[in-house]
Amino acid sequence: MNLISFTKQFPNEESCRQHLKEQREKQGIVCSKCGCVHHYWKKNRNEWQCKKCGHRTTLTSGTVMHGTKLPIIYWYIAMHLLTSTKKSFSALEMQRQLGHNRYQPIWELMHKLRNVMGQRDAEYQLCGSIELDEGFFSTQRDETEKDKPLKAGRGSQKKAKVLVMAESTPVEGSKMNIKKQVGHIKMVVIPNLKASTIDVEVVDNIKKESSLITDASSSYVHFKNLVNEHVSQVIEPKEVGKVLPWVHIVISNAKRLLLDIYHDVKSEFLQSYLNEFCYKFNRRNMNCFECLMFAALCYQTEFKHISYRK
């Protein structure tokens, strides 16, 4: 959906509310008190009322917008802008586009949307032939680490460890430099590179009948027991692009996006930004706005209100 189409379909707050009502009724309203699915609409209060127990359900209850004090059109515009481009929007830029006076509510709105993106993608496991490797993303140093000497290399306090997985199917007779076709991807921030930590993520995110392609890291010694096949090999730096092409393309693109849009991110929020990157990548051939609208109505955010400090 381009900008002209969006403004025609959602010109004002009332059009967004009407669309939200229609979408929720398509999915079905379930009473949170008694579980009844039969309701009638109270137009004067903009709520559904349960025919069995009389409990009322608001337009936004049970959705990512639950309890919001922002106009519904803010959420629609944010969902459109986030899904209409391969890149992203900073909260400050979104605040400018919405013309809102305060930064904090818009920052929270965006993280809530990213949270439901992550919840939605967590419903699926990768399958088939899968590339796996780690990426190291630059983040701000934690307050507790600022007085300590900065370590070098992978152990640096400014480097967050991210496990990256990509469905990668060989393509016969491809004229491109990349001889594999990418499917879905997952990126998970992990606290360390221990085999026990990575094993848990593999079990959660990859189907057992899959085939894993990795380098010869000692962190991957248990993979043969977790999936159907594990192809491990020592990879020379110049050969990485041939053996694990999509994992490293994904890492490179994600790093460039974070640097271009946000410049620097806190480690505690890195997973949130990666959720958005993966969600949009996995739906690159779909109507991402409609997909996000579905997720926004089906999931309540797990993101909690905190006091943001620039």
Phi, psi and chi 1 to 4 in degrees:
 res  aa     phi    psi   chi1   chi2   chi3   chi4
   1 MET       -  121.2 -174.4 -171.1  -60.8      -
   2 ASN   -85.4  176.4   58.7   36.0      -      -
   3 LEU   -63.0  -39.9 -177.8   59.1      -      -
   4 ILE   -64.1  -44.6  -66.2  174.9      -      -
   5 SER   -62.9  -40.6  -59.9      -      -      -
   6 PHE   -63.3  -46.8  177.0   81.8      -      -
   7 THR   -67.1  -28.5   53.2      -      -      -
   8 LYS   -71.0  -40.3  -75.8 -178.2  178.6  178.5
   9 GLN   -78.2  -33.1 -173.8  173.1   -6.8      -
  10 PHE  -129.2   72.7  -54.2  109.5      -      -
  11 PRO   -78.2  -19.4   28.7  -34.8      -      -
  12 ASN  -155.2  178.7   51.0   38.9      -      -
  13 GLU   -61.8  -40.6  176.2   74.2    5.4      -
  14 GLU   -63.9  -39.3 -177.5   54.8   36.5      -
  15 SER   -65.4  -36.0   61.4      -      -      -
  16 CYS   -68.7  -41.9  -65.2      -      -      -
  17 ARG   -64.1  -40.7  -73.5 -176.6  169.1  -87.9
  18 GLN   -66.0  -41.6 -177.5   59.8   33.4      -
  19 HIS   -64.6  -42.7 -179.8  -94.3      -      -
  20 LEU   -61.3  -41.9  179.9   58.2      -      -
  21 LYS   -61.2  -46.1  175.3  178.1  177.7  -67.0
  22 GLU   -64.3  -42.0  -68.0  170.0   -1.7      -
  23 GLN   -66.4  -38.6  -66.7  -57.8  -53.7      -
  24 ARG   -69.6  -36.6  -67.1 -150.1   61.6 -172.4
  25 GLU   -70.3  -30.1  -72.4  176.2  -18.4      -
  26 LYS   -63.8  -40.9  -80.7 -176.6 -177.3  178.7
  27 GLN   -75.7  -25.3  -66.8 -175.1   11.6      -
  28 GLY    99.3  130.0      -      -      -      -
  29 ILE   -91.8  126.4  -51.8  -60.5      -      -
  30 VAL  -116.5  126.6  179.4      -      -      -
  31 CYS   -65.3  125.0  178.9      -      -      -
  32 SER   -73.0  -12.1   60.1      -      -      -
  33 LYS   -94.9  -46.6 -170.7  173.5 -178.2  179.8
  34 CYS  -120.5   -7.3   69.1      -      -      -
  35 GLY    82.8    5.1      -      -      -      -
  36 CYS   -68.9  145.4  178.0      -      -      -
  37 VAL  -107.4    7.6  -64.2      -      -      -
  38 HIS  -106.6  119.5  -59.0  -68.0      -      -
  39 HIS  -136.9  162.9  -66.7   73.0      -      -
  40 TYR  -130.0  152.5   58.9   85.7      -      -
  41 TRP   -89.1  125.8  176.9 -109.4      -      -
  42 LYS   -98.5   98.5  -67.4 -177.0   70.4   67.4
  43 LYS   -63.0  -36.4 -172.1  175.0 -179.0  179.7
  44 ASN   -68.9  -19.2   60.7  -36.4      -      -
  45 ARG  -115.9   -4.3  -62.1 -176.6   61.6   90.3
  46 ASN    54.9   47.6  -78.3  -35.1      -      -
  47 GLU  -141.8  156.8  -65.7  175.2  -25.5      -
  48 TRP   -95.6  144.6  -68.2  -82.4      -      -
  49 GLN  -121.0  129.9 -176.5  163.3  -44.8      -
  50 CYS   -65.4  132.4  177.5      -      -      -
  51 LYS   -73.5  -18.0  -68.3 -176.4  177.1 -179.7
  52 LYS   -92.2  -51.9 -176.7  177.2 -179.9 -179.5
  53 CYS  -113.7   -8.3   70.0      -      -      -
  54 GLY    83.2    1.1      -      -      -      -
  55 HIS   -65.8  141.4 -179.2   73.5      -      -
  56 ARG  -104.4  144.0  -69.4  175.1  180.0  171.3
  57 THR  -121.9  125.3  -57.9      -      -      -
  58 THR   -82.6  171.8   66.3      -      -      -
  59 LEU   -59.2  -37.0  -94.1  177.3      -      -
  60 THR  -103.4   -7.4   59.3      -      -      -
  61 SER   -64.5  138.0   62.9      -      -      -
  62 GLY    80.4    5.3      -      -      -      -
  63 THR  -115.6 -179.7   71.8      -      -      -
  64 VAL   -64.4  -21.5   69.5      -      -      -
  65 MET   -90.6    8.4  -63.5  169.1  -89.1      -
  66 HIS   -52.7  123.7 -173.7   94.2      -      -
  67 GLY    76.1    8.9      -      -      -      -
  68 THR   -68.2  145.6 -175.4      -      -      -
  69 LYS  -106.3   -0.9  -64.8 -179.0 -179.5  179.0
  70 LEU   -83.7  153.8  -65.0  172.6      -      -
  71 PRO   -60.4  146.5  -21.9   32.4      -      -
  72 ILE   -61.7  -33.5  -57.5  -59.2      -      -
  73 ILE   -63.4  -27.6 -165.5  170.5      -      -
  74 TYR   -59.7  -45.2  -83.1   22.5      -      -
  75 TRP   -64.8  -40.9  -68.2   86.5      -      -
  76 TYR   -65.9  -44.0  -87.5   63.8      -      -
  77 ILE   -64.0  -42.8  -68.3  173.7      -      -
  78 ALA   -62.0  -43.5      -      -      -      -
  79 MET   -63.7  -39.1  -75.3 -170.3  -81.1      -
  80 HIS   -66.1  -47.6  170.2   66.4      -      -
  81 LEU   -65.4  -38.7  -67.8  178.7      -      -
  82 LEU   -67.5  -31.2  -75.6  176.4      -      -
  83 THR  -101.0   -5.7   57.2      -      -      -
  84 SER   -89.9   -4.0   62.6      -      -      -
  85 THR  -137.7  151.6  173.9      -      -      -
  86 LYS   -67.5  -27.3  -70.9 -177.5  179.5 -179.9
  87 LYS   -87.2 -145.4  -66.8 -166.4  175.8 -178.0
  88 SER  -150.2 -172.9 -174.5      -      -      -
  89 PHE  -128.7  137.2  -80.3   80.0      -      -
  90 SER   -75.0  159.5   66.1      -      -      -
  91 ALA   -63.6  -33.7      -      -      -      -
  92 LEU   -66.0  -41.4 -170.1   59.7      -      -
  93 GLU   -68.3  -38.0 -178.4   59.4   31.5      -
  94 MET   -64.4  -38.9 -172.1   67.7   72.4      -
  95 GLN   -60.3  -42.4 -179.7 -168.2    7.7      -
  96 ARG   -63.8  -43.2  -68.9 -166.3 -168.3  101.8
  97 GLN   -65.8  -34.4  -65.0  -64.4  -32.4      -
  98 LEU   -84.5  -19.1  -65.9  172.9      -      -
  99 GLY    70.9   29.4      -      -      -      -
 100 HIS   -88.9  146.2 -164.7   67.7      -      -
 101 ASN   -74.5  -34.0  -69.2  -29.6      -      -
 102 ARG  -107.4  141.4  -65.3 -177.3   60.1 -129.7
 103 TYR   -79.2  -43.4  175.4   84.3      -      -
 104 GLN   -54.1  -48.9  175.1   83.2   13.5      -
 105 PRO   -62.0  -34.9  -21.1   32.8      -      -
 106 ILE   -73.1  -38.8  -54.4  -55.5      -      -
 107 TRP   -60.3  -43.3  177.9   80.2      -      -
 108 GLU   -67.4  -41.3  -69.8 -176.1    6.0      -
 109 LEU   -54.2  -46.7  176.5  155.0      -      -
 110 MET   -68.1  -38.2  -63.8 -178.3   71.5      -
 111 HIS   -70.9  -30.5  -84.5  -67.1      -      -
 112 LYS   -66.5  -40.8  -72.7  177.6  179.5  179.9
 113 LEU   -65.4  -41.6  -70.5  174.4      -      -
 114 ARG   -65.0  -33.1  -67.2  178.3 -177.5  121.0
 115 ASN   -65.2  -43.2 -179.2  -96.0      -      -
 116 VAL   -72.0  -26.8  -62.8      -      -      -
 117 MET   -60.0  -46.0  -70.1  178.5 -177.8      -
 118 GLY   -64.8  -40.3      -      -      -      -
 119 GLN   -62.7  -39.9  -71.9 -172.4   63.5      -
 120 ARG   -65.4  -46.2 -176.8   60.6  178.7  166.1
 121 ASP   -67.5  -26.7  -92.3   -3.1      -      -
 122 ALA   -67.8  -14.8      -      -      -      -
 123 GLU   -71.6  -18.9  -62.5  -76.7  -15.9      -
 124 TYR  -111.8  148.4  -56.0  100.0      -      -
 125 GLN  -111.3  146.9  -72.5 -176.1  -56.9      -
 126 LEU   -75.6  152.9  -57.3 -178.6      -      -
 127 CYS  -147.4  168.1   62.4      -      -      -
 128 GLY    87.5 -146.4      -      -      -      -
 129 SER   -86.1  123.5  177.5      -      -      -
 130 ILE  -129.8  128.1  -62.3  166.4      -      -
 131 GLU   -84.7  143.7  -59.5  172.5   20.5      -
 132 LEU  -142.7  134.8 -177.1  147.0      -      -
 133 ASP  -163.2  173.5 -156.2   -4.1      -      -
 134 GLU  -104.8  150.5  -53.0  102.6   11.0      -
 135 GLY  -121.9  155.4      -      -      -      -
 136 PHE  -123.1  112.4  -61.3   87.9      -      -
 137 PHE  -105.4  133.7  -74.4   70.3      -      -
 138 SER   -73.3  131.3  -64.6      -      -      -
 139 THR  -136.1  169.3   58.0      -      -      -
 140 GLN   -68.2  149.1  -65.7 -179.6   27.3      -
 141 ARG   -74.1  140.0  -64.3  178.1   67.2  178.5
 142 ASP   -63.5  151.8  -66.8  -24.9      -      -
 143 GLU   -57.0  -35.6  -65.9  -67.9  -26.3      -
 144 THR   -72.5  -16.4   56.3      -      -      -
 145 GLU  -102.3   -6.1  -62.3  -76.6  -18.2      -
 146 LYS   -67.9  -26.0  -75.3 -168.2  173.5 -179.6
 147 ASP   -89.4   -5.4  -65.2  -28.7      -      -
 148 LYS   -93.0  151.5  -61.6  179.3 -179.1  178.1
 149 PRO   -60.6  142.5  -20.5   31.9      -      -
 150 LEU   -78.6  122.3 -172.3   63.3      -      -
 151 LYS   -76.1  159.5  -61.2  177.1 -176.5  177.3
 152 ALA   -99.6  158.0      -      -      -      -
 153 GLY    71.5 -149.7      -      -      -      -
 154 ARG   -64.6  -25.5  -65.9 -176.5  171.9 -169.8
 155 GLY   -85.6    5.0      -      -      -      -
 156 SER   -61.5  143.4  171.2      -      -      -
 157 GLN   -68.1  -13.4  -60.9   94.7  -39.7      -
 158 LYS   -96.7    6.1  -68.7 -167.8   67.8  174.9
 159 LYS  -114.8  115.1  -65.4  -69.4 -176.8 -178.4
 160 ALA   -91.9  138.7      -      -      -      -
 161 LYS   -91.6  129.1  -56.2  163.5 -172.6   68.3
 162 VAL  -129.0  125.3  178.4      -      -      -
 163 LEU   -85.9  124.8 -172.9   66.0      -      -
 164 VAL  -117.3  129.1 -176.0      -      -      -
 165 MET  -128.9  137.4  -61.6  155.5  -83.2      -
 166 ALA  -142.1  127.3      -      -      -      -
 167 GLU   -66.3  126.4  -65.9  174.9  -17.3      -
 168 SER  -140.0  107.3 -178.9      -      -      -
 169 THR  -105.7  126.9  -53.5      -      -      -
 170 PRO   -59.6  141.7  -23.5   34.3      -      -
 171 VAL  -116.1  122.1  178.9      -      -      -
 172 GLU   -75.5  135.3  -65.0  -67.4  -23.6      -
 173 GLY    67.0   24.2      -      -      -      -
 174 SER   -69.3  136.7  173.9      -      -      -
 175 LYS   -88.3   -6.4  -63.9 -179.9 -179.6  179.1
 176 MET   -82.9  163.0  -58.9  172.8   60.3      -
 177 ASN   -67.1  -30.2  -68.6  -30.6      -      -
 178 ILE   -89.5  120.2  -58.0  172.9      -      -
 179 LYS   -93.2   14.8  -54.9  -65.6 -176.2 -179.5
 180 LYS  -131.0  151.0  -64.6 -177.3  178.2 -178.7
 181 GLN  -107.4  128.8 -178.9  177.1   -8.7      -
 182 VAL   -86.4  144.8   66.9      -      -      -
 183 GLY  -109.4 -117.6      -      -      -      -
 184 HIS   -91.2  158.9  -76.3   63.3      -      -
 185 ILE  -130.4  160.6   64.6  170.7      -      -
 186 LYS  -140.7  142.4  -77.6  179.7  177.9  -80.2
 187 MET  -133.7  122.2  -56.1  178.8   79.7      -
 188 VAL  -126.9  123.9 -177.5      -      -      -
 189 VAL   -72.9  128.6  178.5      -      -      -
 190 ILE  -123.0  150.7   52.5  178.0      -      -
 191 PRO   -75.8  -25.6   26.2  -34.3      -      -
 192 ASN  -158.1  177.2   54.3   62.0      -      -
 193 LEU  -106.1   22.9  -61.5  177.4      -      -
 194 LYS   -67.1  146.9  -65.7  178.8 -180.0  178.0
 195 ALA   -58.8  -39.1      -      -      -      -
 196 SER   -63.7  -35.9   56.9      -      -      -
 197 THR   -69.3  -46.2  -59.9      -      -      -
 198 ILE   -69.8  -35.8  -65.0  176.2      -      -
 199 ASP   -57.8  -41.9  -70.1  -11.6      -      -
 200 VAL   -60.6  -42.7  170.7      -      -      -
 201 GLU   -68.0  -36.4  -61.2  -58.9  -23.9      -
 202 VAL   -64.6  -44.3  168.1      -      -      -
 203 VAL   -62.6  -40.3  170.4      -      -      -
 204 ASP   -73.7  -31.9  -72.1  -15.3      -      -
 205 ASN  -112.3   -8.6  -67.0  -70.3      -      -
 206 ILE  -129.5  134.2  -63.2  175.3      -      -
 207 LYS   -69.8  146.3  -69.6 -174.7  177.4  179.6
 208 LYS   -62.9  -30.8 -172.6  173.5  178.0   59.5
 209 GLU   -80.2    7.5   58.0  -91.1   23.9      -
 210 SER   -81.6  168.5  -59.6      -      -      -
 211 SER  -117.3  125.6  172.7      -      -      -
 212 LEU  -103.0  135.0  -88.9  177.5      -      -
 213 ILE  -115.7  120.5  -55.1  167.7      -      -
 214 THR  -141.9  174.2   71.8      -      -      -
 215 ASP   -82.7 -171.2   59.3   27.4      -      -
 216 ALA   -95.0   33.0      -      -      -      -
 217 SER   -61.7  143.8  169.7      -      -      -
 218 SER   -70.1  -12.4   59.0      -      -      -
 219 SER   -74.4  -11.0  -61.1      -      -      -
 220 TYR  -106.7   18.8  -52.9  152.8      -      -
 221 VAL   -67.7  -19.6  -67.4      -      -      -
 222 HIS   -99.2    0.3  -57.5  140.5      -      -
 223 PHE   -61.1  -31.7  -76.6    2.0      -      -
 224 LYS   -63.0  -20.6   60.6 -178.6  179.9  -65.0
 225 ASN   -93.3   -9.7  -58.7  -40.2      -      -
 226 LEU  -103.4  -25.1  -56.2  178.2      -      -
 227 VAL  -132.5  172.7  -65.4      -      -      -
 228 ASN   -65.5  -39.2 -177.3   52.8      -      -
 229 GLU  -147.4  140.0 -178.0 -176.4   17.1      -
 230 HIS  -128.7  113.8  176.7 -149.2      -      -
 231 VAL  -101.0  109.1  179.7      -      -      -
 232 SER  -117.1  136.8  172.0      -      -      -
 233 GLN  -154.1  152.1   58.0 -175.9  -65.0      -
 234 VAL   -73.8  124.8  176.3      -      -      -
 235 ILE  -114.3  121.0  -54.2  174.6      -      -
 236 GLU   -68.3  145.4  -63.5  -66.5  -28.5      -
 237 PRO   -50.5  -39.3  -28.2   35.6      -      -
 238 LYS   -74.6  -11.9   62.1 -178.3  179.9 -179.6
 239 GLU  -100.4   -4.4  -63.3  -65.0  -41.3      -
 240 VAL   -58.3  -41.6  167.9      -      -      -
 241 GLY   -64.8  -19.8      -      -      -      -
 242 LYS   -90.7  -38.2  -64.2  179.4 -179.3  179.0
 243 VAL   -84.7  -44.4 -178.5      -      -      -
 244 LEU  -124.9   60.7  -57.4  171.2      -      -
 245 PRO   -65.6  -46.3   24.9  -34.9      -      -
 246 TRP   -76.2  -33.4  -78.2  108.2      -      -
 247 VAL   -57.8  -42.9  155.5      -      -      -
 248 HIS   -81.8  -26.1  -70.4  -83.1      -      -
 249 ILE   -66.0  -44.4  -71.8  173.0      -      -
 250 VAL   -62.4  -45.7  164.0      -      -      -
 251 ILE   -61.0  -46.0  -68.2  172.3      -      -
 252 SER   -62.0  -45.3  177.1      -      -      -
 253 ASN   -65.8  -40.0  -71.5   -9.2      -      -
 254 ALA   -66.0  -41.9      -      -      -      -
 255 LYS   -63.0  -43.1  -74.9 -177.8  176.7  179.8
 256 ARG   -64.3  -40.4  174.5   54.1   57.1 -173.8
 257 LEU   -63.3  -46.7 -178.4  143.4      -      -
 258 LEU   -62.7  -38.4  -66.8  175.1      -      -
 259 LEU   -69.9  -41.9 -178.2   63.0      -      -
 260 ASP   -68.4  -43.1  -73.6  -11.9      -      -
 261 ILE   -91.0  -43.3  -55.3  -62.1      -      -
 262 TYR  -110.1  -17.2  -51.2  107.5      -      -
 263 HIS    68.9  -49.7  -52.2  -60.3      -      -
 264 ASP  -155.3  136.7 -154.6    3.6      -      -
 265 VAL  -126.6  154.3  -61.3      -      -      -
 266 LYS   -78.9  144.7  -69.9 -172.6  175.1 -178.4
 267 SER   -60.1  -31.8   56.7      -      -      -
 268 GLU   -68.8  -18.8   59.6 -169.4  -62.7      -
 269 PHE  -108.3   -0.3  -58.7  123.6      -      -
 270 LEU   -59.1  -42.3  176.3   60.1      -      -
 271 GLN   -60.3  -36.0 -175.3   64.8   63.1      -
 272 SER   -61.2  -45.2 -177.3      -      -      -
 273 TYR   -68.8  -36.2  -64.7  113.8      -      -
 274 LEU   -69.1  -31.2  -65.0  178.9      -      -
 275 ASN   -57.5  -45.7  -73.3  -14.6      -      -
 276 GLU   -64.2  -45.2  178.6 -169.4  -11.9      -
 277 PHE   -58.8  -48.7  177.6   83.6      -      -
 278 CYS   -67.3  -40.8  -67.6      -      -      -
 279 TYR   -59.8  -46.3 -173.2   88.0      -      -
 280 LYS   -71.4  -36.8  -70.6  158.8   67.4  170.8
 281 PHE   -63.5  -43.5 -174.4   95.6      -      -
 282 ASN   -69.4  -16.5  -68.3  -20.9      -      -
 283 ARG  -119.2   30.8  -70.3  156.3 -175.3   80.6
 284 ARG   -65.2  -21.7   57.6 -162.4  178.4  -83.2
 285 ASN  -108.9   18.7  -61.8  -40.5      -      -
 286 MET  -124.5  170.8  -57.4  167.5   66.4      -
 287 ASN   -79.0   95.6 -173.8  -33.9      -      -
 288 CYS   -67.5  -30.8 -159.2      -      -      -
 289 PHE   -63.0  -46.3  174.9   79.9      -      -
 290 GLU   -65.2  -37.2  -69.9 -173.6   -0.4      -
 291 CYS   -63.1  -43.4  -67.3      -      -      -
 292 LEU   -69.7  -35.1 -178.4   52.8      -      -
 293 MET   -61.2  -42.6  174.5   60.1   66.5      -
 294 PHE   -60.9  -46.8  177.1   83.0      -      -
 295 ALA   -63.6  -38.1      -      -      -      -
 296 ALA   -64.4  -30.2      -      -      -      -
 297 LEU   -87.5  -23.3  -60.2 -174.4      -      -
 298 CYS   -94.2  -18.9  -68.0      -      -      -
 299 TYR  -125.6  137.3  -61.6   89.8      -      -
 300 GLN   -90.0  139.9  -91.2 -169.3  -97.7      -
 301 THR   -67.8  146.1 -177.1      -      -      -
 302 GLU   -98.8   -0.4  -62.9  169.4  -15.6      -
 303 PHE   -74.8  128.4 -177.3   80.4      -      -
 304 LYS  -102.2  146.3  -58.3  -60.5 -178.4 -177.1
 305 HIS   -63.8  127.5  171.3   90.7      -      -
 306 ILE  -134.7  163.9   64.3  172.0      -      -
 307 SER   -84.6  115.4  176.8      -      -      -
 308 TYR   -85.5  134.7  178.2   79.9      -      -
 309 ARG  -122.3  124.2  -61.8 -169.3  -56.6  -88.0
 310 LYS   -69.5      -  -72.5 -171.0  177.2 -178.3
